Amino acid sequence: MRSGIPDLSGRPLSLRAWLATPLLFASAVLGLVALLGVLIDADWQATLSSALCGAAAAVTALIDVRPESWPNRRRLWLRIAYPTAIFGAGLLVGGLTIPTWVAIAIGLPALVTLVILCRQADVEEESELSRQS
């Protein structure tokens, strides 16, 4: 809890990775929904909903951001304003239908990128724990 907001993940991300998190999360979910729709021959299309953007904003709000050189007020403002902006954008574009091939083409690489980010955070946490021991 460095910025006044509790960090539930335990792994702070770099600023660039943190800023990309809601976009990667929403893209990955859209890609998986589109792929599932293709696999089961469903009638639906992947839709960018306000609920999906809300979930992306919530995930972003729960992850700590790393720029420790910033003053606490600036980090606190960033950790509140950015997820709020993502949620607000979701309210504006809620219901936007994404073509299936676009959702798959963007979503699956986003999913791979999210997995890589999570694995890097695990490696960093393990190396930090070993240094502390």
Residue pairs with C-beta under 8 A, 6 or more apart in sequence:
1 7
2 12
2 64
2 68
2 72
2 75
3 64
3 65
3 72
3 75
3 76
3 79
4 72
4 76
5 61
5 64
5 76
5 79
5 80
7 62
7 63
7 64
8 62
9 62
9 63
9 64
9 121
10 125
11 63
11 64
11 121
11 122
11 124
11 125
12 63
12 64
12 65
12 66
13 21
13 63
13 64
13 65
13 66
13 117
13 121
14 65
14 66
15 65
15 66
15 67
17 117
18 60
18 63
18 65
18 66
19 82
20 113
21 56
21 59
21 60
21 63
21 114
21 117
22 53
22 56
22 57
22 59
22 60
22 83
22 86
23 56
23 110
24 110
24 113
24 114
24 117
25 55
25 56
25 59
25 60
25 110
25 114
26 48
26 52
26 53
26 55
26 56
27 106
27 107
27 110
27 111
28 107
28 108
28 110
28 111
28 114
29 52
29 55
29 107
30 46
30 48
30 52
30 98
30 103
30 106
30 107
31 46
31 103
31 104
31 105
31 106
31 107
31 108
31 110
31 111
32 107
32 111
33 44
33 46
33 103
34 45
34 46
34 98
34 100
34 101
34 103
34 104
34 107
35 104
35 107
35 108
36 42
37 44
37 45
37 46
37 100
38 100
38 104
45 97
45 98
45 99
45 100
45 103
46 97
46 98
46 100
46 103
46 107
47 95
47 96
47 97
47 98
48 90
48 93
48 94
48 95
48 96
48 97
48 98
49 90
49 94
49 95
50 87
50 90
50 91
50 94
50 95
51 90
52 90
53 86
53 87
53 89
53 90
53 91
53 93
53 94
54 87
54 90
56 86
56 90
57 83
57 84
57 86
57 87
57 90
58 83
60 82
60 83
60 86
61 79
61 80
61 83
64 79
65 75
65 78
65 79
67 75
70 78
